[in-house]
Amino acid sequence: MEILLKIALSVAVIGAFALLVGGAYILLRRPRAERKKGLLMIAVAVVTVTNVWLLTAPV
């Protein structure tokens, strides 16, 4: 069961990185009307990394 948790957390961090890059791209390169989507993607990435950090922190 522990290996499954490690795999899930790794996938979450990779997904958060993809969200961060995509959000930054939308924020910088897309029209002004779509910039909220970029900010939301960055916010989701931050929340995901925070959740992974909290799950892996020692008790």
PyMOL Python script that loads the backbone (N, CA, C, O; Angstrom):
from pymol import cmd

cmd.read_pdbstr("""\
ATOM      1  N   MET A   1       0.818  -1.195   0.000  1.00  0.00           N
ATOM      2  CA  MET A   1       0.000   0.000   0.000  1.00  0.00           C
ATOM      3  C   MET A   1       0.866   1.264   0.000  1.00  0.00           C
ATOM      4  O   MET A   1       0.474   2.289  -0.559  1.00  0.00           O
ATOM      5  N   GLU A   2       2.024   1.188   0.619  1.00  0.00           N
ATOM      6  CA  GLU A   2       2.892   2.356   0.689  1.00  0.00           C
ATOM      7  C   GLU A   2       3.414   2.757  -0.690  1.00  0.00           C
ATOM      8  O   GLU A   2       3.552   3.945  -0.980  1.00  0.00           O
ATOM      9  N   ILE A   3       3.701   1.782  -1.532  1.00  0.00           N
ATOM     10  CA  ILE A   3       4.205   2.093  -2.871  1.00  0.00           C
ATOM     11  C   ILE A   3       3.140   2.782  -3.710  1.00  0.00           C
ATOM     12  O   ILE A   3       3.456   3.647  -4.527  1.00  0.00           O
ATOM     13  N   LEU A   4       1.879   2.404  -3.514  1.00  0.00           N
ATOM     14  CA  LEU A   4       0.787   3.042  -4.236  1.00  0.00           C
ATOM     15  C   LEU A   4       0.658   4.512  -3.837  1.00  0.00           C
ATOM     16  O   LEU A   4       0.400   5.367  -4.684  1.00  0.00           O
ATOM     17  N   LEU A   5       0.836   4.800  -2.560  1.00  0.00           N
ATOM     18  CA  LEU A   5       0.789   6.184  -2.087  1.00  0.00           C
ATOM     19  C   LEU A   5       1.933   7.003  -2.685  1.00  0.00           C
ATOM     20  O   LEU A   5       1.731   8.149  -3.086  1.00  0.00           O
ATOM     21  N   LYS A   6       3.121   6.426  -2.746  1.00  0.00           N
ATOM     22  CA  LYS A   6       4.261   7.134  -3.333  1.00  0.00           C
ATOM     23  C   LYS A   6       4.027   7.439  -4.808  1.00  0.00           C
ATOM     24  O   LYS A   6       4.363   8.524  -5.284  1.00  0.00           O
ATOM     25  N   ILE A   7       3.456   6.487  -5.524  1.00  0.00           N
ATOM     26  CA  ILE A   7       3.163   6.695  -6.941  1.00  0.00           C
ATOM     27  C   ILE A   7       2.117   7.788  -7.110  1.00  0.00           C
ATOM     28  O   ILE A   7       2.254   8.650  -7.978  1.00  0.00           O
ATOM     29  N   ALA A   8       1.073   7.759  -6.286  1.00  0.00           N
ATOM     30  CA  ALA A   8       0.016   8.764  -6.376  1.00  0.00           C
ATOM     31  C   ALA A   8       0.556  10.163  -6.076  1.00  0.00           C
ATOM     32  O   ALA A   8       0.193  11.126  -6.751  1.00  0.00           O
ATOM     33  N   LEU A   9       1.411  10.274  -5.078  1.00  0.00           N
ATOM     34  CA  LEU A   9       1.985  11.578  -4.745  1.00  0.00           C
ATOM     35  C   LEU A   9       2.922  12.071  -5.851  1.00  0.00           C
ATOM     36  O   LEU A   9       2.972  13.268  -6.135  1.00  0.00           O
ATOM     37  N   SER A  10       3.655  11.162  -6.465  1.00  0.00           N
ATOM     38  CA  SER A  10       4.533  11.540  -7.574  1.00  0.00           C
ATOM     39  C   SER A  10       3.724  12.048  -8.757  1.00  0.00           C
ATOM     40  O   SER A  10       4.081  13.047  -9.382  1.00  0.00           O
ATOM     41  N   VAL A  11       2.638  11.360  -9.060  1.00  0.00           N
ATOM     42  CA  VAL A  11       1.768  11.792 -10.161  1.00  0.00           C
ATOM     43  C   VAL A  11       1.154  13.154  -9.841  1.00  0.00           C
ATOM     44  O   VAL A  11       1.007  13.992 -10.731  1.00  0.00           O
ATOM     45  N   ALA A  12       0.798  13.380  -8.586  1.00  0.00           N
ATOM     46  CA  ALA A  12       0.223  14.668  -8.179  1.00  0.00           C
ATOM     47  C   ALA A  12       1.226  15.806  -8.363  1.00  0.00           C
ATOM     48  O   ALA A  12       0.855  16.892  -8.808  1.00  0.00           O
ATOM     49  N   VAL A  13       2.479  15.566  -8.025  1.00  0.00           N
ATOM     50  CA  VAL A  13       3.497  16.608  -8.180  1.00  0.00           C
ATOM     51  C   VAL A  13       3.765  16.878  -9.664  1.00  0.00           C
ATOM     52  O   VAL A  13       3.926  18.032 -10.060  1.00  0.00           O
ATOM     53  N   ILE A  14       3.812  15.844 -10.469  1.00  0.00           N
ATOM     54  CA  ILE A  14       4.007  16.034 -11.912  1.00  0.00           C
ATOM     55  C   ILE A  14       2.828  16.813 -12.497  1.00  0.00           C
ATOM     56  O   ILE A  14       3.017  17.712 -13.316  1.00  0.00           O
ATOM     57  N   GLY A  15       1.619  16.464 -12.074  1.00  0.00           N
ATOM     58  CA  GLY A  15       0.437  17.189 -12.535  1.00  0.00           C
ATOM     59  C   GLY A  15       0.446  18.639 -12.089  1.00  0.00           C
ATOM     60  O   GLY A  15       0.043  19.524 -12.843  1.00  0.00           O
ATOM     61  N   ALA A  16       0.902  18.889 -10.870  1.00  0.00           N
ATOM     62  CA  ALA A  16       0.991  20.264 -10.368  1.00  0.00           C
ATOM     63  C   ALA A  16       2.000  21.071 -11.182  1.00  0.00           C
ATOM     64  O   ALA A  16       1.774  22.245 -11.474  1.00  0.00           O
ATOM     65  N   PHE A  17       3.101  20.441 -11.541  1.00  0.00           N
ATOM     66  CA  PHE A  17       4.091  21.136 -12.372  1.00  0.00           C
ATOM     67  C   PHE A  17       3.500  21.480 -13.732  1.00  0.00           C
ATOM     68  O   PHE A  17       3.715  22.579 -14.243  1.00  0.00           O
ATOM     69  N   ALA A  18       2.757  20.545 -14.322  1.00  0.00           N
ATOM     70  CA  ALA A  18       2.118  20.800 -15.614  1.00  0.00           C
ATOM     71  C   ALA A  18       1.089  21.931 -15.497  1.00  0.00           C
ATOM     72  O   ALA A  18       0.992  22.774 -16.388  1.00  0.00           O
ATOM     73  N   LEU A  19       0.328  21.950 -14.408  1.00  0.00           N
ATOM     74  CA  LEU A  19      -0.629  23.027 -14.184  1.00  0.00           C
ATOM     75  C   LEU A  19       0.074  24.370 -14.031  1.00  0.00           C
ATOM     76  O   LEU A  19      -0.398  25.385 -14.544  1.00  0.00           O
ATOM     77  N   LEU A  20       1.192  24.376 -13.331  1.00  0.00           N
ATOM     78  CA  LEU A  20       1.944  25.611 -13.134  1.00  0.00           C
ATOM     79  C   LEU A  20       2.469  26.155 -14.457  1.00  0.00           C
ATOM     80  O   LEU A  20       2.358  27.350 -14.730  1.00  0.00           O
ATOM     81  N   VAL A  21       3.033  25.291 -15.265  1.00  0.00           N
ATOM     82  CA  VAL A  21       3.561  25.724 -16.564  1.00  0.00           C
ATOM     83  C   VAL A  21       2.426  26.190 -17.476  1.00  0.00           C
ATOM     84  O   VAL A  21       2.533  27.231 -18.124  1.00  0.00           O
ATOM     85  N   GLY A  22       1.348  25.423 -17.524  1.00  0.00           N
ATOM     86  CA  GLY A  22       0.207  25.802 -18.358  1.00  0.00           C
ATOM     87  C   GLY A  22      -0.441  27.095 -17.888  1.00  0.00           C
ATOM     88  O   GLY A  22      -0.829  27.931 -18.703  1.00  0.00           O
ATOM     89  N   GLY A  23      -0.559  27.260 -16.577  1.00  0.00           N
ATOM     90  CA  GLY A  23      -1.130  28.490 -16.044  1.00  0.00           C
ATOM     91  C   GLY A  23      -0.279  29.704 -16.351  1.00  0.00           C
ATOM     92  O   GLY A  23      -0.799  30.768 -16.686  1.00  0.00           O
ATOM     93  N   ALA A  24       1.034  29.543 -16.236  1.00  0.00           N
ATOM     94  CA  ALA A  24       1.936  30.652 -16.564  1.00  0.00           C
ATOM     95  C   ALA A  24       1.858  30.991 -18.051  1.00  0.00           C
ATOM     96  O   ALA A  24       1.894  32.162 -18.426  1.00  0.00           O
ATOM     97  N   TYR A  25       1.752  29.974 -18.887  1.00  0.00           N
ATOM     98  CA  TYR A  25       1.630  30.211 -20.330  1.00  0.00           C
ATOM     99  C   TYR A  25       0.351  30.990 -20.638  1.00  0.00           C
ATOM    100  O   TYR A  25       0.377  31.973 -21.378  1.00  0.00           O
ATOM    101  N   ILE A  26      -0.769  30.541 -20.063  1.00  0.00           N
ATOM    102  CA  ILE A  26      -2.040  31.235 -20.300  1.00  0.00           C
ATOM    103  C   ILE A  26      -1.985  32.655 -19.753  1.00  0.00           C
ATOM    104  O   ILE A  26      -2.474  33.591 -20.386  1.00  0.00           O
ATOM    105  N   LEU A  27      -1.394  32.809 -18.587  1.00  0.00           N
ATOM    106  CA  LEU A  27      -1.316  34.128 -17.961  1.00  0.00           C
ATOM    107  C   LEU A  27      -0.503  35.106 -18.803  1.00  0.00           C
ATOM    108  O   LEU A  27      -0.848  36.285 -18.884  1.00  0.00           O
ATOM    109  N   LEU A  28       0.560  34.637 -19.424  1.00  0.00           N
ATOM    110  CA  LEU A  28       1.456  35.531 -20.151  1.00  0.00           C
ATOM    111  C   LEU A  28       1.139  35.667 -21.640  1.00  0.00           C
ATOM    112  O   LEU A  28       1.406  36.714 -22.230  1.00  0.00           O
ATOM    113  N   ARG A  29       0.579  34.635 -22.250  1.00  0.00           N
ATOM    114  CA  ARG A  29       0.444  34.632 -23.704  1.00  0.00           C
ATOM    115  C   ARG A  29      -0.973  34.776 -24.235  1.00  0.00           C
ATOM    116  O   ARG A  29      -1.148  35.100 -25.409  1.00  0.00           O
ATOM    117  N   ARG A  30      -1.981  34.548 -23.420  1.00  0.00           N
ATOM    118  CA  ARG A  30      -3.360  34.577 -23.914  1.00  0.00           C
ATOM    119  C   ARG A  30      -3.981  35.957 -23.730  1.00  0.00           C
ATOM    120  O   ARG A  30      -3.433  36.803 -23.025  1.00  0.00           O
ATOM    121  N   PRO A  31      -5.127  36.177 -24.370  1.00  0.00           N
ATOM    122  CA  PRO A  31      -5.817  37.469 -24.200  1.00  0.00           C
ATOM    123  C   PRO A  31      -6.230  37.709 -22.751  1.00  0.00           C
ATOM    124  O   PRO A  31      -6.295  36.783 -21.943  1.00  0.00           O
ATOM    125  N   ARG A  32      -6.500  38.948 -22.449  1.00  0.00           N
ATOM    126  CA  ARG A  32      -6.817  39.365 -21.083  1.00  0.00           C
ATOM    127  C   ARG A  32      -8.030  38.629 -20.508  1.00  0.00           C
ATOM    128  O   ARG A  32      -8.072  38.373 -19.305  1.00  0.00           O
ATOM    129  N   ALA A  33      -8.997  38.290 -21.326  1.00  0.00           N
ATOM    130  CA  ALA A  33     -10.219  37.630 -20.849  1.00  0.00           C
ATOM    131  C   ALA A  33      -9.946  36.229 -20.296  1.00  0.00           C
ATOM    132  O   ALA A  33     -10.711  35.739 -19.465  1.00  0.00           O
ATOM    133  N   GLU A  34      -8.886  35.590 -20.737  1.00  0.00           N
ATOM    134  CA  GLU A  34      -8.583  34.223 -20.315  1.00  0.00           C
ATOM    135  C   GLU A  34      -7.565  34.158 -19.175  1.00  0.00           C
ATOM    136  O   GLU A  34      -7.193  33.060 -18.761  1.00  0.00           O
ATOM    137  N   ARG A  35      -7.120  35.260 -18.671  1.00  0.00           N
ATOM    138  CA  ARG A  35      -6.081  35.261 -17.646  1.00  0.00           C
ATOM    139  C   ARG A  35      -6.546  34.678 -16.327  1.00  0.00           C
ATOM    140  O   ARG A  35      -5.733  34.167 -15.557  1.00  0.00           O
ATOM    141  N   LYS A  36      -7.856  34.746 -16.050  1.00  0.00           N
ATOM    142  CA  LYS A  36      -8.374  34.143 -14.823  1.00  0.00           C
ATOM    143  C   LYS A  36      -8.134  32.638 -14.809  1.00  0.00           C
ATOM    144  O   LYS A  36      -7.850  32.056 -13.762  1.00  0.00           O
ATOM    145  N   LYS A  37      -8.248  32.021 -15.968  1.00  0.00           N
ATOM    146  CA  LYS A  37      -8.003  30.577 -16.063  1.00  0.00           C
ATOM    147  C   LYS A  37      -6.563  30.248 -15.676  1.00  0.00           C
ATOM    148  O   LYS A  37      -6.309  29.262 -14.984  1.00  0.00           O
ATOM    149  N   GLY A  38      -5.638  31.068 -16.121  1.00  0.00           N
ATOM    150  CA  GLY A  38      -4.235  30.869 -15.772  1.00  0.00           C
ATOM    151  C   GLY A  38      -3.991  31.002 -14.282  1.00  0.00           C
ATOM    152  O   GLY A  38      -3.251  30.212 -13.696  1.00  0.00           O
ATOM    153  N   LEU A  39      -4.611  32.000 -13.667  1.00  0.00           N
ATOM    154  CA  LEU A  39      -4.469  32.186 -12.221  1.00  0.00           C
ATOM    155  C   LEU A  39      -5.078  31.015 -11.457  1.00  0.00           C
ATOM    156  O   LEU A  39      -4.520  30.562 -10.458  1.00  0.00           O
ATOM    157  N   LEU A  40      -6.214  30.531 -11.926  1.00  0.00           N
ATOM    158  CA  LEU A  40      -6.845  29.382 -11.271  1.00  0.00           C
ATOM    159  C   LEU A  40      -5.981  28.127 -11.393  1.00  0.00           C
ATOM    160  O   LEU A  40      -5.884  27.343 -10.448  1.00  0.00           O
ATOM    161  N   MET A  41      -5.361  27.938 -12.544  1.00  0.00           N
ATOM    162  CA  MET A  41      -4.483  26.786 -12.716  1.00  0.00           C
ATOM    163  C   MET A  41      -3.285  26.863 -11.780  1.00  0.00           C
ATOM    164  O   MET A  41      -2.876  25.852 -11.209  1.00  0.00           O
ATOM    165  N   ILE A  42      -2.725  28.042 -11.622  1.00  0.00           N
ATOM    166  CA  ILE A  42      -1.598  28.214 -10.700  1.00  0.00           C
ATOM    167  C   ILE A  42      -2.044  27.978  -9.266  1.00  0.00           C
ATOM    168  O   ILE A  42      -1.314  27.375  -8.479  1.00  0.00           O
ATOM    169  N   ALA A  43      -3.236  28.447  -8.922  1.00  0.00           N
ATOM    170  CA  ALA A  43      -3.755  28.229  -7.572  1.00  0.00           C
ATOM    171  C   ALA A  43      -3.964  26.743  -7.293  1.00  0.00           C
ATOM    172  O   ALA A  43      -3.656  26.273  -6.198  1.00  0.00           O
ATOM    173  N   VAL A  44      -4.479  26.004  -8.261  1.00  0.00           N
ATOM    174  CA  VAL A  44      -4.667  24.555  -8.087  1.00  0.00           C
ATOM    175  C   VAL A  44      -3.326  23.858  -7.917  1.00  0.00           C
ATOM    176  O   VAL A  44      -3.209  22.927  -7.120  1.00  0.00           O
ATOM    177  N   ALA A  45      -2.321  24.296  -8.650  1.00  0.00           N
ATOM    178  CA  ALA A  45      -0.983  23.714  -8.508  1.00  0.00           C
ATOM    179  C   ALA A  45      -0.431  23.940  -7.115  1.00  0.00           C
ATOM    180  O   ALA A  45       0.161  23.037  -6.525  1.00  0.00           O
ATOM    181  N   VAL A  46      -0.621  25.139  -6.587  1.00  0.00           N
ATOM    182  CA  VAL A  46      -0.131  25.453  -5.235  1.00  0.00           C
ATOM    183  C   VAL A  46      -0.858  24.608  -4.194  1.00  0.00           C
ATOM    184  O   VAL A  46      -0.232  24.090  -3.270  1.00  0.00           O
ATOM    185  N   VAL A  47      -2.160  24.468  -4.336  1.00  0.00           N
ATOM    186  CA  VAL A  47      -2.935  23.658  -3.389  1.00  0.00           C
ATOM    187  C   VAL A  47      -2.510  22.193  -3.458  1.00  0.00           C
ATOM    188  O   VAL A  47      -2.392  21.532  -2.426  1.00  0.00           O
ATOM    189  N   THR A  48      -2.283  21.690  -4.654  1.00  0.00           N
ATOM    190  CA  THR A  48      -1.872  20.291  -4.816  1.00  0.00           C
ATOM    191  C   THR A  48      -0.517  20.042  -4.168  1.00  0.00           C
ATOM    192  O   THR A  48      -0.343  19.054  -3.453  1.00  0.00           O
ATOM    193  N   VAL A  49       0.436  20.922  -4.411  1.00  0.00           N
ATOM    194  CA  VAL A  49       1.765  20.755  -3.808  1.00  0.00           C
ATOM    195  C   VAL A  49       1.686  20.891  -2.290  1.00  0.00           C
ATOM    196  O   VAL A  49       2.392  20.185  -1.570  1.00  0.00           O
ATOM    197  N   THR A  50       0.845  21.780  -1.801  1.00  0.00           N
ATOM    198  CA  THR A  50       0.665  21.916  -0.354  1.00  0.00           C
ATOM    199  C   THR A  50       0.087  20.643   0.246  1.00  0.00           C
ATOM    200  O   THR A  50       0.521  20.206   1.312  1.00  0.00           O
ATOM    201  N   ASN A  51      -0.889  20.046  -0.429  1.00  0.00           N
ATOM    202  CA  ASN A  51      -1.466  18.785   0.055  1.00  0.00           C
ATOM    203  C   ASN A  51      -0.430  17.666   0.073  1.00  0.00           C
ATOM    204  O   ASN A  51      -0.379  16.883   1.022  1.00  0.00           O
ATOM    205  N   VAL A  52       0.384  17.587  -0.955  1.00  0.00           N
ATOM    206  CA  VAL A  52       1.435  16.562  -0.986  1.00  0.00           C
ATOM    207  C   VAL A  52       2.425  16.811   0.139  1.00  0.00           C
ATOM    208  O   VAL A  52       2.861  15.873   0.806  1.00  0.00           O
ATOM    209  N   TRP A  53       2.780  18.058   0.351  1.00  0.00           N
ATOM    210  CA  TRP A  53       3.722  18.399   1.418  1.00  0.00           C
ATOM    211  C   TRP A  53       3.153  18.013   2.791  1.00  0.00           C
ATOM    212  O   TRP A  53       3.871  17.483   3.638  1.00  0.00           O
ATOM    213  N   LEU A  54       1.868  18.282   3.000  1.00  0.00           N
ATOM    214  CA  LEU A  54       1.252  17.936   4.275  1.00  0.00           C
ATOM    215  C   LEU A  54       1.146  16.418   4.483  1.00  0.00           C
ATOM    216  O   LEU A  54       1.277  15.929   5.606  1.00  0.00           O
ATOM    217  N   LEU A  55       0.914  15.693   3.413  1.00  0.00           N
ATOM    218  CA  LEU A  55       0.824  14.243   3.514  1.00  0.00           C
ATOM    219  C   LEU A  55       2.167  13.586   3.787  1.00  0.00           C
ATOM    220  O   LEU A  55       2.233  12.527   4.411  1.00  0.00           O
ATOM    221  N   THR A  56       3.235  14.216   3.319  1.00  0.00           N
ATOM    222  CA  THR A  56       4.558  13.608   3.491  1.00  0.00           C
ATOM    223  C   THR A  56       5.329  14.171   4.677  1.00  0.00           C
ATOM    224  O   THR A  56       6.419  13.691   4.989  1.00  0.00           O
ATOM    225  N   ALA A  57       4.779  15.179   5.336  1.00  0.00           N
ATOM    226  CA  ALA A  57       5.468  15.769   6.495  1.00  0.00           C
ATOM    227  C   ALA A  57       5.457  14.797   7.663  1.00  0.00           C
ATOM    228  O   ALA A  57       4.473  14.091   7.883  1.00  0.00           O
ATOM    229  N   PRO A  58       6.550  14.763   8.407  1.00  0.00           N
ATOM    230  CA  PRO A  58       6.570  13.879   9.585  1.00  0.00           C
ATOM    231  C   PRO A  58       5.597  14.380  10.648  1.00  0.00           C
ATOM    232  O   PRO A  58       5.341  15.577  10.779  1.00  0.00           O
ATOM    233  N   VAL A  59       5.077  13.439  11.385  1.00  0.00           N
ATOM    234  CA  VAL A  59       4.058  13.779  12.401  1.00  0.00           C
ATOM    235  C   VAL A  59       4.672  14.183  13.697  1.00  0.00           C
ATOM    236  O   VAL A  59       3.955  14.498  14.648  1.00  0.00           O
TER     237      VAL A  59
END
""", "prot")
cmd.dss("prot")
cmd.show_as("cartoon", "prot")
cmd.util.cbc("prot")
cmd.orient("prot")
